[in-house]
């Protein structure tokens, strides 16, 4: 019996669909974060952490209000604040409020996927930070095992087919989260260029 269009996502599991839909935004974000922070010295690393905190604070607030408990990633902003304090840098103000309008099926899942998936990239960044900083810079955020654990649990859910409405909502939210991070990075890069 053929499945209906609205019953399951047509092209692969949800993770495959999310990756395909956000690949360009993901690559652009990686480049933008590096361009905005520089990665040459301790202050560059602090600037990267400031960008992360500013972007994640409104996202964590949105998730707190719109996601069920099983789709709430561990909070990262307290870890980033701890790293910033160890670098003698203040916590920046949060970016503007994150919103997607009316919350739809799949939105919380898409937002959680982006935040949790970033933990994989953080391991690579942690290795760079260790090399550049001679192992002396704090990495509570980059080395957070709780987020990696959340990612592993989330994979079980996204590595299967999803209903079309959930897949569409997750893709919409993931794209919005990437756009939010990109806007924060671009604002920081523009401010840095005018100073």
N, CA, C and O atoms as a DFTB+ gen file, in Angstrom:
780 C
 N C O
     1  1       0.843      -1.184       0.000
     2  2       0.000       0.000       0.000
     3  2       0.887       1.245       0.000
     4  3       1.796       1.352       0.822
     5  1       0.637       2.165      -0.893
     6  2       1.454       3.373      -1.004
     7  2       1.154       4.313       0.149
     8  3       0.007       4.464       0.570
     9  1       2.198       4.936       0.646
    10  2       1.990       5.891       1.729
    11  2       1.550       7.226       1.150
    12  3       1.913       7.579       0.028
    13  1       0.770       7.958       1.920
    14  2       0.288       9.253       1.478
    15  2       1.369      10.313       1.584
    16  3       2.309      10.170       2.367
    17  1       1.244      11.361       0.812
    18  2       2.223      12.436       0.792
    19  2       2.445      13.037       2.173
    20  3       3.573      13.373       2.532
    21  1       1.374      13.173       2.947
    22  2       1.492      13.804       4.256
    23  2       1.901      12.840       5.362
    24  3       2.100      13.265       6.500
    25  1       2.030      11.550       5.053
    26  2       2.325      10.587       6.104
    27  2       3.792      10.544       6.487
    28  3       4.115      10.546       7.674
    29  1       4.687      10.504       5.509
    30  2       6.113      10.446       5.824
    31  2       6.888      11.337       4.884
    32  3       6.450      11.626       3.771
    33  1       8.068      11.775       5.354
    34  2       8.927      12.605       4.522
    35  2       9.392      11.782       3.333
    36  3       9.728      10.607       3.479
    37  1       9.412      12.387       2.173
    38  2       9.632      11.641       0.944
    39  2      11.085      11.234       0.712
    40  3      11.326      10.154       0.174
    41  1      12.019      12.022       1.082
    42  2      13.400      11.780       0.670
    43  2      14.326      11.491       1.836
    44  3      15.007      12.399       2.314
    45  1      14.370      10.260       2.306
    46  2      15.315       9.880       3.338
    47  2      14.848      10.242       4.730
    48  3      13.745      10.744       4.945
    49  1      15.756       9.959       5.681
    50  2      15.419      10.246       7.068
    51  2      15.462      11.747       7.338
    52  3      15.925      12.525       6.504
    53  1      14.983      12.137       8.493
    54  2      14.891      13.557       8.816
    55  2      16.263      14.215       8.868
    56  3      16.416      15.350       8.417
    57  1      17.260      13.528       9.408
    58  2      18.610      14.101       9.479
    59  2      19.144      14.414       8.082
    60  3      19.733      15.472       7.865
    61  1      18.941      13.505       7.145
    62  2      19.401      13.719       5.771
    63  2      18.711      14.933       5.161
    64  3      19.349      15.750       4.497
    65  1      17.420      15.046       5.387
    66  2      16.683      16.197       4.856
    67  2      17.152      17.509       5.472
    68  3      17.323      18.506       4.770
    69  1      17.359      17.506       6.783
    70  2      17.811      18.733       7.443
    71  2      19.197      19.146       6.953
    72  3      19.446      20.323       6.694
    73  1      20.084      18.180       6.831
    74  2      21.437      18.491       6.362
    75  2      21.410      19.054       4.944
    76  3      22.095      20.035       4.653
    77  1      20.628      18.442       4.067
    78  2      20.551      18.911       2.689
    79  2      19.969      20.324       2.613
    80  3      20.436      21.152       1.832
    81  1      18.967      20.586       3.414
    82  2      18.292      21.891       3.370
    83  2      19.142      23.017       3.945
    84  3      18.956      24.178       3.582
    85  1      20.073      22.687       4.840
    86  2      20.834      23.743       5.536
    87  2      22.326      23.724       5.223
    88  3      23.091      24.461       5.844
    89  1      22.750      22.900       4.278
    90  2      24.177      22.757       3.997
    91  2      24.848      24.089       3.654
    92  3      25.908      24.407       4.194
    93  1      24.241      24.855       2.770
    94  2      24.830      26.132       2.373
    95  2      24.885      27.100       3.553
    96  3      25.889      27.787       3.742
    97  1      23.822      27.160       4.343
    98  2      23.798      28.049       5.511
    99  2      24.844      27.624       6.537
   100  3      25.485      28.468       7.163
   101  1      25.014      26.321       6.706
   102  2      26.003      25.806       7.653
   103  2      27.410      26.215       7.237
   104  3      28.188      26.688       8.065
   105  1      27.740      26.036       5.963
   106  2      29.059      26.428       5.463
   107  2      29.271      27.929       5.604
   108  3      30.348      28.374       6.002
   109  1      28.246      28.706       5.280
   110  2      28.346      30.160       5.403
   111  2      28.539      30.581       6.854
   112  3      29.309      31.498       7.138
   113  1      27.848      29.920       7.768
   114  2      27.988      30.244       9.187
   115  2      29.395      29.936       9.684
   116  3      29.979      30.743      10.408
   117  1      29.945      28.795       9.314
   118  2      31.314      28.467       9.721
   119  2      32.279      29.554       9.270
   120  3      33.127      30.000      10.043
   121  1      32.148      29.978       8.021
   122  2      33.023      31.023       7.482
   123  2      32.785      32.361       8.200
   124  3      33.735      33.067       8.537
   125  1      31.525      32.697       8.428
   126  2      31.192      33.979       9.064
   127  2      31.685      34.054      10.501
   128  3      32.181      35.094      10.936
   129  1      31.550      32.950      11.243
   130  2      32.026      32.946      12.632
   131  2      33.537      33.133      12.689
   132  3      34.051      33.855      13.544
   133  1      34.237      32.480      11.779
   134  2      35.691      32.620      11.762
   135  2      36.083      34.039      11.351
   136  3      36.995      34.625      11.934
   137  1      35.399      34.590      10.351
   138  2      35.706      35.945       9.903
   139  2      35.392      36.977      10.993
   140  3      36.104      37.972      11.134
   141  1      34.341      36.740      11.750
   142  2      33.933      37.699      12.789
   143  2      34.827      37.640      14.013
   144  3      34.966      38.639      14.718
   145  1      35.440      36.490      14.281
   146  2      36.238      36.367      15.509
   147  2      37.741      36.355      15.259
   148  3      38.501      36.814      16.111
   149  1      38.186      35.846      14.123
   150  2      39.595      35.950      13.772
   151  2      40.458      34.739      14.061
   152  3      41.219      34.306      13.196
   153  1      40.357      34.183      15.263
   154  2      41.098      32.973      15.642
   155  2      42.607      33.119      15.641
   156  3      43.316      32.199      15.233
   157  1      43.106      34.248      16.086
   158  2      44.559      34.407      16.151
   159  2      45.090      34.469      17.578
   160  3      46.240      34.110      17.828
   161  1      44.264      34.922      18.510
   162  2      44.765      35.117      19.876
   163  2      43.631      34.968      20.898
   164  3      42.497      34.636      20.556
   165  1      43.977      35.223      22.147
   166  2      43.035      35.064      23.260
   167  2      41.800      35.951      23.102
   168  3      40.682      35.517      23.382
   169  1      42.002      37.191      22.654
   170  2      40.859      38.090      22.465
   171  2      39.950      37.614      21.336
   172  3      38.732      37.782      21.408
   173  1      40.532      37.022      20.294
   174  2      39.727      36.458      19.222
   175  2      38.847      35.323      19.758
   176  3      37.667      35.227      19.421
   177  1      39.435      34.476      20.591
   178  2      38.668      33.378      21.178
   179  2      37.535      33.919      22.049
   180  3      36.412      33.417      22.006
   181  1      37.842      34.941      22.833
   182  2      36.807      35.566      23.660
   183  2      35.703      36.153      22.786
   184  3      34.525      36.064      23.131
   185  1      36.076      36.750      21.660
   186  2      35.080      37.317      20.744
   187  2      34.185      36.195      20.184
   188  3      32.974      36.377      20.057
   189  1      34.771      35.052      19.854
   190  2      33.981      33.906      19.402
   191  2      32.984      33.491      20.485
   192  3      31.813      33.248      20.190
   193  1      33.439      33.410      21.726
   194  2      32.546      33.030      22.824
   195  2      31.452      34.071      23.028
   196  3      30.307      33.719      23.315
   197  1      31.791      35.341      22.885
   198  2      30.791      36.400      23.007
   199  2      29.710      36.260      21.937
   200  3      28.522      36.422      22.216
   201  1      30.133      35.959      20.712
   202  2      29.171      35.741      19.626
   203  2      28.262      34.557      19.940
   204  3      27.048      34.628      19.749
   205  1      28.853      33.482      20.418
   206  2      28.070      32.299      20.760
   207  2      27.053      32.612      21.850
   208  3      25.892      32.212      21.759
   209  1      27.492      33.324      22.874
   210  2      26.577      33.656      23.979
   211  2      25.443      34.552      23.493
   212  3      24.274      34.310      23.794
   213  1      25.801      35.591      22.737
   214  2      24.785      36.532      22.254
   215  2      23.742      35.818      21.402
   216  3      22.550      36.103      21.517
   217  1      24.176      34.899      20.553
   218  2      23.246      34.188      19.672
   219  2      22.430      33.147      20.429
   220  3      21.234      32.995      20.180
   221  1      23.066      32.433      21.348
   222  2      22.389      31.318      22.015
   223  2      21.406      31.768      23.097
   224  3      20.423      31.069      23.346
   225  1      21.635      32.891      23.735
   226  2      20.745      33.317      24.822
   227  2      19.286      33.414      24.365
   228  3      18.419      32.842      25.025
   229  1      18.976      34.112      23.265
   230  2      17.568      34.162      22.852
   231  2      17.046      32.822      22.329
   232  3      15.854      32.537      22.441
   233  1      17.933      31.997      21.757
   234  2      17.506      30.672      21.305
   235  2      17.142      29.780      22.488
   236  3      16.133      29.075      22.462
   237  1      17.975      29.822      23.522
   238  2      17.676      29.029      24.713
   239  2      16.373      29.486      25.359
   240  3      15.608      28.670      25.874
   241  1      16.126      30.781      25.330
   242  2      14.866      31.305      25.870
   243  2      13.686      30.804      25.041
   244  3      12.669      30.393      25.599
   245  1      13.812      30.835      23.720
   246  2      12.737      30.356      22.848
   247  2      12.457      28.880      23.121
   248  3      11.301      28.478      23.253
   249  1      13.508      28.079      23.204
   250  2      13.342      26.647      23.446
   251  2      12.676      26.395      24.794
   252  3      11.816      25.521      24.912
   253  1      13.068      27.150      25.799
   254  2      12.470      26.998      27.135
   255  2      10.957      27.183      27.085
   256  3      10.218      26.504      27.799
   257  1      10.501      28.104      26.238
   258  2       9.077      28.415      26.168
   259  2       8.302      27.596      25.134
   260  3       7.074      27.548      25.196
   261  1       8.986      26.952      24.188
   262  2       8.273      26.307      23.081
   263  2       8.593      24.832      22.869
   264  3       7.922      24.180      22.069
   265  1       9.581      24.288      23.550
   266  2       9.977      22.899      23.292
   267  2       9.595      21.991      24.457
   268  3       9.675      22.395      25.617
   269  1       9.183      20.772      24.149
   270  2       8.951      19.803      25.230
   271  2      10.280      19.427      25.871
   272  3      11.337      19.608      25.265
   273  1      10.234      18.917      27.062
   274  2      11.453      18.638      27.836
   275  2      12.457      17.793      27.072
   276  3      13.661      18.038      27.162
   277  1      11.984      16.799      26.319
   278  2      12.926      15.907      25.630
   279  2      13.630      16.575      24.456
   280  3      14.583      16.017      23.911
   281  1      13.177      17.765      24.057
   282  2      13.818      18.493      22.961
   283  2      14.508      19.766      23.439
   284  3      14.772      20.671      22.647
   285  1      14.795      19.831      24.721
   286  2      15.520      20.981      25.266
   287  2      16.984      20.595      25.481
   288  3      17.300      19.859      26.416
   289  1      17.874      21.087      24.623
   290  2      19.292      20.781      24.809
   291  2      19.800      21.369      26.126
   292  3      19.210      22.315      26.647
   293  1      20.890      20.818      26.667
   294  2      21.476      21.404      27.871
   295  2      21.845      22.873      27.617
   296  3      22.296      23.224      26.527
   297  1      21.654      23.704      28.606
   298  2      21.987      25.115      28.461
   299  2      23.489      25.286      28.252
   300  3      24.306      24.696      28.960
   301  1      23.827      26.098      27.274
   302  2      25.231      26.353      26.957
   303  2      25.697      27.718      27.442
   304  3      26.890      27.918      27.670
   305  1      24.767      28.663      27.602
   306  2      25.185      30.014      27.979
   307  2      25.877      30.071      29.342
   308  3      26.796      30.877      29.493
   309  1      25.500      29.276      30.339
   310  2      26.262      29.327      31.596
   311  2      27.710      28.859      31.421
   312  3      28.619      29.383      32.064
   313  1      27.914      27.872      30.550
   314  2      29.274      27.391      30.288
   315  2      30.088      28.453      29.551
   316  3      31.264      28.666      29.848
   317  1      29.453      29.111      28.594
   318  2      30.139      30.178      27.859
   319  2      30.484      31.319      28.809
   320  3      31.577      31.880      28.735
   321  1      29.555      31.665      29.704
   322  2      29.820      32.730      30.688
   323  2      30.999      32.360      31.573
   324  3      31.817      33.216      31.910
   325  1      31.091      31.088      31.951
   326  2      32.226      30.643      32.776
   327  2      33.539      30.791      32.008
   328  3      34.534      31.255      32.564
   329  1      33.544      30.404      30.750
   330  2      34.757      30.545      29.936
   331  2      35.131      32.016      29.768
   332  3      36.304      32.377      29.864
   333  1      34.133      32.864      29.517
   334  2      34.412      34.296      29.370
   335  2      34.995      34.879      30.658
   336  3      35.931      35.677      30.611
   337  1      34.449      34.486      31.791
   338  2      34.969      34.979      33.065
   339  2      36.423      34.555      33.252
   340  3      37.241      35.339      33.733
   341  1      36.747      33.321      32.873
   342  2      38.127      32.843      32.993
   343  2      39.065      33.607      32.071
   344  3      40.267      33.671      32.327
   345  1      38.532      34.182      31.007
   346  2      39.327      34.992      30.077
   347  2      39.276      36.477      30.433
   348  3      39.817      37.309      29.706
   349  1      38.620      36.814      31.562
   350  2      38.447      38.200      31.999
   351  2      37.654      39.040      31.003
   352  3      37.972      40.204      30.760
   353  1      36.622      38.433      30.432
   354  2      35.726      39.138      29.521
   355  2      34.309      39.064      30.076
   356  3      33.917      38.075      30.696
   357  1      33.553      40.124      29.842
   358  2      32.176      40.180      30.327
   359  2      31.236      39.445      29.377
   360  3      31.526      39.284      28.192
   361  1      30.115      39.007      29.918
   362  2      29.063      38.398      29.105
   363  2      28.397      39.508      28.293
   364  3      28.009      40.533      28.855
   365  1      28.262      39.322      26.998
   366  2      27.657      40.365      26.166
   367  2      26.139      40.380      26.311
   368  3      25.555      39.425      26.822
   369  1      25.505      41.444      25.869
   370  2      24.038      41.435      25.853
   371  2      23.561      40.430      24.811
   372  3      24.257      40.180      23.826
   373  1      22.389      39.856      25.018
   374  2      21.885      38.891      24.034
   375  2      21.514      39.578      22.734
   376  3      21.233      40.776      22.698
   377  1      21.518      38.793      21.669
   378  2      21.032      39.274      20.384
   379  2      19.530      39.543      20.521
   380  3      18.917      39.158      21.517
   381  1      18.945      40.197      19.529
   382  2      17.496      40.422      19.584
   383  2      16.727      39.118      19.759
   384  3      17.211      38.038      19.423
   385  1      15.546      39.246      20.281
   386  2      14.672      38.108      20.531
   387  2      14.551      37.226      19.301
   388  3      14.366      37.713      18.186
   389  1      14.656      35.926      19.516
   390  2      14.474      34.967      18.423
   391  2      13.019      34.528      18.401
   392  3      12.453      34.170      19.433
   393  1      12.424      34.558      17.225
   394  2      11.051      34.095      17.093
   395  2      10.817      33.563      15.687
   396  3      11.483      33.967      14.734
   397  1       9.880      32.671      15.578
   398  2       9.459      32.164      14.278
   399  2       7.963      32.388      14.109
   400  3       7.323      31.729      13.289
   401  1       7.412      33.297      14.867
   402  2       5.972      33.500      14.806
   403  2       5.277      32.359      15.530
   404  3       5.763      31.873      16.552
   405  1       4.174      31.947      15.014
   406  2       3.408      30.864      15.626
   407  2       4.204      29.556      15.554
   408  3       4.677      29.172      14.484
   409  1       4.347      28.887      16.675
   410  2       5.102      27.646      16.732
   411  2       4.328      26.525      16.051
   412  3       3.142      26.322      16.311
   413  1       5.019      25.801      15.174
   414  2       4.390      24.724      14.415
   415  2       5.059      23.383      14.733
   416  3       6.125      23.335      15.347
   417  1       4.418      22.313      14.307
   418  2       4.964      20.972      14.462
   419  2       6.361      20.909      13.845
   420  3       6.556      21.319      12.701
   421  1       7.310      20.405      14.588
   422  2       8.668      20.249      14.094
   423  2       9.599      21.390      14.418
   424  3      10.815      21.218      14.342
   425  1       9.078      22.554      14.780
   426  2       9.946      23.695      15.063
   427  2      10.940      23.397      16.188
   428  3      12.134      23.659      16.044
   429  1      10.462      22.862      17.285
   430  2      11.362      22.574      18.415
   431  2      12.418      21.557      18.018
   432  3      13.571      21.663      18.436
   433  1      12.039      20.588      17.228
   434  2      12.977      19.560      16.778
   435  2      14.066      20.159      15.891
   436  3      15.241      19.830      16.051
   437  1      13.692      21.023      14.971
   438  2      14.679      21.668      14.099
   439  2      15.644      22.554      14.858
   440  3      16.843      22.549      14.583
   441  1      15.126      23.318      15.818
   442  2      15.996      24.177      16.624
   443  2      16.951      23.344      17.470
   444  3      18.136      23.660      17.577
   445  1      16.429      22.282      18.069
   446  2      17.276      21.401      18.883
   447  2      18.353      20.743      18.035
   448  3      19.484      20.580      18.491
   449  1      18.017      20.364      16.806
   450  2      18.983      19.724      15.912
   451  2      20.170      20.638      15.632
   452  3      21.316      20.192      15.673
   453  1      19.909      21.901      15.350
   454  2      21.007      22.832      15.058
   455  2      21.896      23.010      16.290
   456  3      23.120      22.913      16.193
   457  1      21.285      23.270      17.444
   458  2      22.086      23.510      18.646
   459  2      22.867      22.273      19.069
   460  3      24.040      22.371      19.431
   461  1      22.226      21.119      19.025
   462  2      22.906      19.891      19.428
   463  2      23.984      19.502      18.430
   464  3      25.069      19.066      18.817
   465  1      23.687      19.660      17.152
   466  2      24.670      19.319      16.124
   467  2      25.913      20.161      16.201
   468  3      26.983      19.722      15.779
   469  1      25.800      21.371      16.735
   470  2      26.982      22.231      16.851
   471  2      28.020      21.637      17.800
   472  3      29.195      22.000      17.735
   473  1      27.603      20.733      18.677
   474  2      28.548      20.095      19.597
   475  2      29.596      19.286      18.844
   476  3      30.720      19.129      19.321
   477  1      29.234      18.768      17.666
   478  2      30.196      18.017      16.867
   479  2      31.280      18.947      16.336
   480  3      32.466      18.619      16.387
   481  1      30.878      20.095      15.833
   482  2      31.851      21.084      15.369
   483  2      32.681      21.647      16.503
   484  3      33.845      22.003      16.316
   485  1      32.076      21.727      17.687
   486  2      32.803      22.266      18.836
   487  2      34.024      21.429      19.185
   488  3      35.025      21.963      19.663
   489  1      33.952      20.119      18.949
   490  2      35.118      19.278      19.243
   491  2      36.299      19.669      18.366
   492  3      37.438      19.705      18.831
   493  1      36.030      19.961      17.110
   494  2      37.091      20.392      16.196
   495  2      37.640      21.761      16.609
   496  3      38.849      21.990      16.588
   497  1      36.734      22.660      16.982
   498  2      37.163      23.993      17.426
   499  2      37.983      23.882      18.703
   500  3      38.960      24.611      18.876
   501  1      37.598      22.978      19.598
   502  2      38.343      22.799      20.850
   503  2      39.784      22.404      20.579
   504  3      40.693      22.838      21.287
   505  1      39.996      21.584      19.563
   506  2      41.361      21.187      19.216
   507  2      42.164      22.395      18.725
   508  3      43.343      22.531      19.053
   509  1      41.531      23.269      17.943
   510  2      42.199      24.494      17.488
   511  2      42.526      25.402      18.665
   512  3      43.617      25.965      18.752
   513  1      41.551      25.533      19.575
   514  2      41.744      26.399      20.744
   515  2      42.890      25.873      21.602
   516  3      43.702      26.649      22.105
   517  1      42.951      24.573      21.764
   518  2      44.028      23.977      22.557
   519  2      45.383      24.272      21.921
   520  3      46.345      24.606      22.613
   521  1      45.449      24.145      20.595
   522  2      46.714      24.397      19.886
   523  2      47.100      25.872      19.966
   524  3      48.231      26.195      20.328
   525  1      46.180      26.761      19.633
   526  2      46.481      28.193      19.595
   527  2      46.759      28.729      20.992
   528  3      47.657      29.550      21.179
   529  1      45.986      28.263      21.979
   530  2      46.138      28.761      23.344
   531  2      47.113      27.975      24.203
   532  3      47.240      28.229      25.401
   533  1      47.789      27.037      23.600
   534  2      48.755      26.252      24.365
   535  2      48.121      25.453      25.496
   536  3      48.779      25.143      26.490
   537  1      46.847      25.121      25.343
   538  2      46.148      24.342      26.362
   539  2      45.759      25.128      27.595
   540  3      45.345      24.540      28.594
   541  1      45.883      26.453      27.547
   542  2      45.617      27.289      28.727
   543  2      44.269      28.004      28.699
   544  3      43.860      28.584      29.704
   545  1      43.585      27.970      27.579
   546  2      42.310      28.677      27.491
   547  2      41.174      27.758      27.922
   548  3      41.216      26.556      27.659
   549  1      40.160      28.312      28.583
   550  2      39.053      27.480      29.094
   551  2      38.170      26.955      27.967
   552  3      37.937      27.650      26.977
   553  1      37.681      25.730      28.121
   554  2      36.851      25.111      27.085
   555  2      35.632      24.398      27.684
   556  3      35.243      23.330      27.213
   557  1      35.037      24.988      28.718
   558  2      33.839      24.363      29.304
   559  2      32.736      24.235      28.262
   560  3      32.060      23.208      28.200
   561  1      32.547      25.264      27.445
   562  2      31.523      25.248      26.407
   563  2      31.875      24.257      25.300
   564  3      31.065      23.396      24.956
   565  1      33.056      24.374      24.752
   566  2      33.448      23.534      23.619
   567  2      33.552      22.060      23.990
   568  3      33.375      21.190      23.138
   569  1      33.836      21.779      25.248
   570  2      34.016      20.397      25.672
   571  2      32.841      19.812      26.439
   572  3      33.000      18.817      27.146
   573  1      31.670      20.413      26.311
   574  2      30.518      19.974      27.104
   575  2      30.034      18.576      26.723
   576  3      29.488      18.372      25.638
   577  1      30.239      17.628      27.615
   578  2      29.815      16.240      27.369
   579  2      28.301      16.097      27.403
   580  3      27.758      15.221      26.730
   581  1      27.602      16.935      28.169
   582  2      26.139      16.839      28.258
   583  2      25.491      17.106      26.907
   584  3      24.517      16.445      26.549
   585  1      26.022      18.069      26.152
   586  2      25.455      18.365      24.839
   587  2      25.713      17.210      23.874
   588  3      24.850      16.878      23.062
   589  1      26.877      16.605      23.955
   590  2      27.147      15.442      23.103
   591  2      26.195      14.292      23.436
   592  3      25.732      13.587      22.539
   593  1      25.904      14.105      24.720
   594  2      24.948      13.084      25.123
   595  2      23.557      13.376      24.588
   596  3      22.856      12.475      24.126
   597  1      23.162      14.643      24.652
   598  2      21.865      15.035      24.099
   599  2      21.825      14.761      22.596
   600  3      20.823      14.272      22.075
   601  1      22.911      15.076      21.910
   602  2      22.998      14.839      20.466
   603  2      22.798      13.356      20.142
   604  3      22.083      13.012      19.201
   605  1      23.426      12.493      20.916
   606  2      23.285      11.058      20.674
   607  2      21.826      10.605      20.838
   608  3      21.334       9.788      20.060
   609  1      21.152      11.134      21.842
   610  2      19.746      10.786      22.045
   611  2      18.868      11.329      20.919
   612  3      17.935      10.664      20.469
   613  1      19.178      12.537      20.476
   614  2      18.402      13.174      19.410
   615  2      18.579      12.430      18.087
   616  3      17.643      12.348      17.292
   617  1      19.756      11.896      17.853
   618  2      20.019      11.155      16.610
   619  2      19.039      10.006      16.419
   620  3      18.612       9.732      15.298
   621  1      18.684       9.338      17.501
   622  2      17.741       8.226      17.395
   623  2      16.414       8.684      16.792
   624  3      15.756       7.940      16.065
   625  1      16.040       9.902      17.102
   626  2      14.768      10.428      16.602
   627  2      14.881      10.931      15.168
   628  3      13.966      10.732      14.369
   629  1      15.979      11.571      14.840
   630  2      16.080      12.185      13.510
   631  2      16.611      11.248      12.442
   632  3      16.518      11.557      11.254
   633  1      17.156      10.127      12.832
   634  2      17.666       9.186      11.840
   635  2      16.599       8.166      11.444
   636  3      16.880       6.981      11.267
   637  1      15.388       8.655      11.313
   638  2      14.283       7.857      10.823
   639  2      13.361       8.780      10.036
   640  3      13.476      10.003      10.111
   641  1      12.470       8.192       9.300
   642  2      11.540       9.000       8.515
   643  2      10.619       9.768       9.456
   644  3      10.304       9.318      10.557
   645  1      10.206      10.917       8.997
   646  2       9.299      11.757       9.785
   647  2       8.071      12.077       8.949
   648  3       8.109      12.031       7.719
   649  1       7.001      12.397       9.623
   650  2       5.827      12.872       8.898
   651  2       6.193      14.157       8.171
   652  3       7.025      14.935       8.638
   653  1       5.569      14.365       7.038
   654  2       5.905      15.518       6.202
   655  2       5.732      16.839       6.948
   656  3       6.562      17.736       6.799
   657  1       4.686      16.977       7.737
   658  2       4.471      18.232       8.456
   659  2       5.587      18.474       9.475
   660  3       6.047      19.605       9.634
   661  1       6.023      17.413      10.168
   662  2       7.114      17.565      11.131
   663  2       8.423      17.891      10.412
   664  3       9.184      18.743      10.871
   665  1       8.691      17.223       9.294
   666  2       9.918      17.478       8.535
   667  2       9.951      18.911       8.012
   668  3      10.988      19.573       8.069
   669  1       8.818      19.387       7.505
   670  2       8.754      20.757       6.992
   671  2       8.966      21.773       8.110
   672  3       9.680      22.759       7.930
   673  1       8.347      21.535       9.262
   674  2       8.520      22.447      10.392
   675  2       9.936      22.435      10.919
   676  3      10.477      23.488      11.258
   677  1      10.554      21.254      10.996
   678  2      11.932      21.151      11.476
   679  2      12.888      21.861      10.530
   680  3      13.819      22.535      10.971
   681  1      12.661      21.712       9.240
   682  2      13.515      22.376       8.249
   683  2      13.365      23.889       8.336
   684  3      14.355      24.618       8.265
   685  1      12.147      24.357       8.486
   686  2      11.890      25.792       8.637
   687  2      12.618      26.345       9.854
   688  3      13.273      27.385       9.771
   689  1      12.505      25.654      10.982
   690  2      13.134      26.120      12.214
   691  2      14.650      26.067      12.116
   692  3      15.328      27.002      12.541
   693  1      15.192      24.984      11.560
   694  2      16.644      24.872      11.425
   695  2      17.179      26.017      10.577
   696  3      18.202      26.615      10.909
   697  1      16.497      26.321       9.494
   698  2      16.915      27.435       8.632
   699  2      16.853      28.760       9.385
   700  3      17.735      29.605       9.233
   701  1      15.821      28.939      10.189
   702  2      15.687      30.176      10.974
   703  2      16.792      30.300      12.011
   704  3      17.288      31.401      12.251
   705  1      17.187      29.191      12.632
   706  2      18.261      29.227      13.631
   707  2      19.584      29.562      12.955
   708  3      20.350      30.375      13.472
   709  1      19.861      28.954      11.815
   710  2      21.085      29.305      11.089
   711  2      21.074      30.774      10.695
   712  3      22.095      31.450      10.824
   713  1      19.950      31.280      10.222
   714  2      19.847      32.692       9.842
   715  2      20.088      33.596      11.040
   716  3      20.711      34.650      10.909
   717  1      19.600      33.192      12.202
   718  2      19.808      33.960      13.429
   719  2      21.304      34.033      13.764
   720  3      21.831      35.115      14.021
   721  1      21.982      32.888      13.760
   722  2      23.423      32.878      14.024
   723  2      24.181      33.720      12.997
   724  3      25.095      34.465      13.351
   725  1      23.798      33.598      11.729
   726  2      24.461      34.375      10.680
   727  2      24.281      35.874      10.892
   728  3      25.219      36.645      10.687
   729  1      23.100      36.289      11.296
   730  2      22.850      37.710      11.541
   731  2      23.712      38.220      12.688
   732  3      24.250      39.325      12.615
   733  1      23.849      37.427      13.745
   734  2      24.691      37.827      14.877
   735  2      26.148      37.938      14.439
   736  3      26.829      38.899      14.797
   737  1      26.629      36.971      13.674
   738  2      28.016      37.007      13.195
   739  2      28.248      38.183      12.260
   740  3      29.280      38.849      12.337
   741  1      27.287      38.437      11.377
   742  2      27.441      39.545      10.438
   743  2      27.426      40.885      11.158
   744  3      28.201      41.779      10.818
   745  1      26.549      41.035      12.149
   746  2      26.532      42.271      12.940
   747  2      27.865      42.498      13.624
   748  3      28.375      43.619      13.645
   749  1      28.438      41.426      14.189
   750  2      29.730      41.540      14.881
   751  2      30.846      41.883      13.893
   752  3      31.721      42.693      14.200
   753  1      30.816      41.268      12.710
   754  2      31.842      41.544      11.711
   755  2      31.754      42.997      11.239
   756  3      32.772      43.670      11.074
   757  1      30.530      43.465      11.025
   758  2      30.325      44.847      10.581
   759  2      30.772      45.839      11.645
   760  3      31.413      46.840      11.326
   761  1      30.440      45.572      12.916
   762  2      30.870      46.445      14.009
   763  2      32.390      46.478      14.111
   764  3      32.983      47.536      14.322
   765  1      33.018      45.308      13.959
   766  2      34.471      45.228      14.033
   767  2      35.133      45.993      12.910
   768  3      36.200      46.575      13.104
   769  1      34.521      46.006      11.737
   770  2      35.091      46.713      10.588
   771  2      34.995      48.222      10.722
   772  3      35.801      48.952      10.145
   773  1      34.001      48.699      11.491
   774  2      33.834      50.146      11.637
   775  2      34.578      50.715      12.837
   776  3      34.597      51.931      13.031
   777  1      35.193      49.851      13.647
   778  2      35.906      50.346      14.830
   779  2      37.362      50.603      14.522
   780  3      38.114      51.023      15.401
